Amino acid sequence: MSRRASGAKTSSRTARGALQSHWQQHLKIASDSFKRLLQQPSATLMTIAVIGIALLLPSTLFVSMNNLNALSDNINGASKITLYLHDNHNEVEALQVSEQLLQRESIATATYVSPAQAAAEFSVYSGLGDVIEALEENPLPGSIIVTPARIDANTAQALAEELAQINIVSSTQLDLEWVERLQRFLQLVQRASTGLMLILALAVLFIVGNTIRLAIEGRRAEIVVVKLVGGTNSYVARPFLYAGAYYGLAGSLLACIMLGLLMWAVSGPARALLALYDSDFQLRTLGFSSTLLLLLIGTGLGWLGALISVRQHLTDIEPA
């Protein structure tokens, strides 16, 4: 074996050994930081509880917005455009028009309702069947009930105007006011929740930062000794960074548990309420990806809060 090959092999072993030593050092510091938190259960649990509550609020808003958007899509899908037909329309032609409308991607369903069917439904739901029977002629026109694939203020109006051009259609009826109100309300709630999420994220940073600041002050003498023997600020900061990450992870995990209990508590009454409106909508909870994202965000906020606190206070501690 040549001297160059031998030197490369030795260098590779040295780099691998240094990396392994560095990794073992991080594992030891992470383990020691975790044990220190367990040695102060009351203070640790209190901090975790405050972080968990702070993360619970934006998590609840996120789940609420997710359910509101899904419910909005469900309601929008049930919205209908009524095409009233001319009195002298041909039923065969009306059925053909309904079949043609079903071929459009923008239309989910198109159902023809004859004048006789309209009168029968009116009698059942209004309780005025005797009035209808007393009339010589049926005053209710035939109609085609169209359900758009998806409805919003712009596309629904454009679709209604387009359908009004059909030769057997005398008029169309489309009530978009409540849809627009719902959309504006959802936009308002979304912006408000986004702002509140940012505020509560800052709250988590302050909570963890203040906790780490107190921990640094409590270990001031130990930090001075470590610096006297050559420990750098980066080395001294590692235990506190791990502690911050632990706080964030535990707080976000607690938030997930509390959110799950909250959703379980309201799911029954919510199903009963929706059943009154003939809706089979099911409340959505945090999925696996959203739960994982919350844990990562909580851990990241904890680590970032610790980093900010460490940079502010470690530089003030120097050996005399």
Secondary structure, 3 states (H helix, E strand, C coil): CCHHHHHHHHHHHHHHHHHHHHHHHHHHHHHHHHHHHHCCHHHHHHHHHHHHHHHHHHHHHHHHHHHHHHHHHHHHHHCCEEEEECCCCCHHHHHHHHHHHHCCCCEEEEEEECHHHHHHHHHHHHCCHHHHHHCCCCCCCCEEEEEECCCCHHHHHHHHHHHCCCCCEEEEECCCHHHHHHHHHHHHHHHHHHHHHHHHHHHHHHHHHHHHHHHHHHCHHHHHHHHHCCCCHHHHHHHHHHHHHHHHHHHHHHHHHHHHHHHHHHHHHHHHHHHHCCCCCCCCCCCHHHHHHHHHHHHHHHHHHHHHHHHHHHHHCCCC
